[in-house]
């Protein structure tokens, strides 16, 4: 997942972080051989290629994350750069809505199902606005993010969902929730 914003002050990108241990909700499906971990030279080569690629994007902040599905390791570049996520915040809103209903023990209402569908399938900002307000705006967004395990995602001070900031790693966590059984159930 990548996101960029011309509003983010450019900073020299750090090296790709070393792979992390598998995410708590992503246990390895098989034990990979020790040689499956990238070498320092491979990480340095990827870092160099990313820096060259980003040199052509002045003024842009970039956050990149990848999940190795064979062993659950995550890779980040840079480790915790936060960028405006604009429409990507709609996935966050959807998961916050699903979490709200899951915790209440009630099925999604017809209106919320319609709004969620329009928001995700058609990037309908009016539907997203309705769900944002219903979830309690910035406060509800942040409360849900804490429960969803997002550590670097926050609404903008303007309190509008489309101005939220996040890292690619947090966005990867949201995507992982769609296949995991925690914190959202089927």
C-alpha positions as CSV (number, residue, x, y, z in Angstrom):
1,X,0.0,0.0,0.0
2,X,1.4,3.4,-0.8
3,X,0.1,6.9,-0.3
4,X,1.6,10.2,-1.1
5,X,0.9,13.8,-0.6
6,X,2.3,17.0,-2.1
7,X,1.6,18.7,1.3
8,X,4.2,16.6,3.2
9,X,7.6,18.3,3.7
10,X,10.3,16.3,1.9
11,X,12.9,14.6,4.1
12,X,15.7,12.3,3.0
13,X,14.2,8.7,3.1
14,X,15.9,6.4,5.6
15,X,16.8,2.8,4.6
16,X,14.2,0.1,4.4
17,X,13.7,-1.2,7.9
18,X,14.7,-4.7,8.6
19,X,11.9,-7.2,8.5
20,X,9.9,-7.4,11.7
21,X,8.6,-10.4,13.4
22,X,5.3,-11.6,12.1
23,X,2.3,-9.5,13.0
24,X,0.4,-10.9,15.9
25,X,-2.6,-11.8,13.7
26,X,-0.4,-13.2,10.9
27,X,1.3,-16.4,12.2
28,X,3.6,-17.9,9.6
29,X,1.8,-20.5,7.5
30,X,5.1,-22.5,7.2
31,X,8.4,-22.2,8.8
32,X,10.6,-20.6,6.1
33,X,14.3,-21.7,5.8
34,X,16.8,-19.3,7.4
35,X,17.9,-18.2,4.0
36,X,14.4,-16.8,3.3
37,X,15.3,-13.6,5.2
38,X,16.7,-10.9,3.0
39,X,20.4,-10.2,3.3
40,X,21.7,-6.8,4.4
41,X,22.9,-6.4,0.8
42,X,19.4,-7.1,-0.6
43,X,17.8,-4.6,1.9
44,X,20.5,-2.0,0.9
45,X,19.7,-2.6,-2.8
46,X,16.0,-2.1,-2.3
47,X,16.7,1.0,-0.2
48,X,18.9,2.4,-3.0
49,X,16.3,1.7,-5.7
50,X,13.5,3.3,-3.6
51,X,15.7,6.5,-3.0
52,X,16.4,6.7,-6.8
53,X,12.7,6.3,-7.6
54,X,11.7,8.9,-5.0
55,X,14.3,11.4,-6.3
56,X,11.8,12.1,-9.1
57,X,9.0,12.9,-6.7
58,X,10.2,16.2,-5.1
59,X,7.9,17.5,-2.3
60,X,6.1,14.2,-1.8
61,X,6.0,12.1,1.3
62,X,5.8,8.4,0.7
63,X,5.1,5.5,3.0
64,X,5.5,2.0,1.7
65,X,4.8,-1.3,3.5
66,X,4.8,-4.9,2.3
67,X,3.8,-8.1,4.0
68,X,5.5,-11.4,3.1
69,X,2.6,-13.8,3.1
70,X,4.9,-16.8,3.3
71,X,6.3,-15.9,6.7
72,X,4.3,-13.0,8.0
73,X,7.2,-10.5,8.1
74,X,6.5,-6.9,7.4
75,X,8.8,-4.5,5.6
76,X,8.5,-0.7,5.9
77,X,10.0,2.3,4.0
78,X,10.4,4.5,5.9
79,X,9.5,2.9,9.2
80,X,6.9,5.4,10.4
81,X,6.4,8.2,7.9
82,X,2.8,9.5,8.1
83,X,1.1,10.9,5.0
84,X,-2.4,12.1,4.2
85,X,-4.4,9.2,3.1
86,X,-7.5,10.9,1.5
87,X,-9.9,8.2,0.2
88,X,-7.9,5.4,1.8
89,X,-9.5,6.5,5.0
90,X,-12.7,5.0,3.8
91,X,-11.4,1.5,4.6
92,X,-10.7,2.7,8.1
93,X,-14.3,4.1,8.3
94,X,-15.7,0.8,7.1
95,X,-13.8,-1.2,9.7
96,X,-14.8,1.3,12.4
97,X,-18.4,0.8,11.4
98,X,-18.1,-3.0,11.4
99,X,-16.4,-2.9,14.8
100,X,-19.2,-0.7,16.2
101,X,-21.9,-3.1,15.0
102,X,-19.9,-6.1,16.1
103,X,-19.5,-4.7,19.7
104,X,-23.2,-3.8,19.8
105,X,-24.3,-7.3,18.8
106,X,-26.6,-5.8,16.2
107,X,-26.6,-6.5,12.4
108,X,-25.7,-3.6,10.1
109,X,-28.7,-1.4,9.4
110,X,-30.0,-1.1,5.8
111,X,-29.0,2.5,5.7
112,X,-25.5,1.8,6.9
113,X,-25.1,-1.1,4.5
114,X,-26.1,1.2,1.7
115,X,-23.7,4.0,2.8
116,X,-20.9,1.6,3.3
117,X,-21.4,0.0,-0.1
118,X,-21.5,3.4,-1.8
119,X,-18.4,4.5,0.1
120,X,-16.3,1.5,-0.8
121,X,-17.6,0.6,-4.3
122,X,-18.0,4.2,-5.6
123,X,-15.8,6.2,-3.3
124,X,-18.9,8.2,-2.3
125,X,-17.8,11.0,-0.1
126,X,-21.3,11.9,1.0
127,X,-21.8,8.3,2.3
128,X,-18.4,8.5,4.0
129,X,-19.4,11.9,5.6
130,X,-22.6,10.3,7.0
131,X,-20.7,7.3,8.5
132,X,-18.0,9.6,9.9
133,X,-20.7,11.7,11.7
134,X,-22.5,8.6,12.9
135,X,-19.3,7.1,14.3
136,X,-18.6,10.3,16.3
137,X,-16.3,12.1,13.9
138,X,-12.6,12.4,14.9
139,X,-13.1,11.1,18.4
140,X,-14.9,8.0,17.2
141,X,-12.4,7.5,14.4
142,X,-9.5,7.6,16.9
143,X,-11.2,5.3,19.4
144,X,-11.9,2.7,16.7
145,X,-8.3,3.0,15.4
146,X,-7.0,2.2,18.9
147,X,-9.1,-0.9,19.0
148,X,-8.0,-1.8,15.4
149,X,-4.4,-1.6,16.5
150,X,-3.5,1.4,14.3
151,X,-0.6,3.3,16.0
152,X,0.2,5.9,13.4
153,X,-3.3,6.9,12.1
154,X,-5.0,10.1,13.2
155,X,-7.6,12.5,11.9
156,X,-6.5,16.0,10.9
157,X,-7.1,18.9,13.2
158,X,-9.8,20.0,10.7
159,X,-11.7,16.9,11.9
160,X,-12.5,15.7,8.4
161,X,-11.9,12.0,7.5
162,X,-10.3,12.8,4.1
163,X,-7.5,14.7,5.8
164,X,-6.5,11.8,8.1
165,X,-2.8,10.9,8.3
166,X,-1.5,7.3,8.4
167,X,1.4,5.1,7.6
168,X,1.4,2.4,4.9
169,X,2.0,-0.1,7.7
170,X,-1.2,0.9,9.4
171,X,-3.0,0.6,6.1
172,X,-1.5,-2.9,5.7
173,X,-2.9,-3.7,9.2
174,X,-6.4,-2.6,8.0
175,X,-6.1,-4.9,5.0
176,X,-5.0,-7.8,7.2
177,X,-8.1,-7.4,9.3
178,X,-10.2,-8.2,6.3
179,X,-8.9,-11.8,6.3
180,X,-8.2,-12.3,10.0
181,X,-10.7,-13.2,12.7
182,X,-9.5,-10.5,15.1
183,X,-10.4,-7.8,15.9
184,X,-13.2,-8.2,13.4
185,X,-15.1,-11.5,13.2
186,X,-16.7,-12.9,10.1
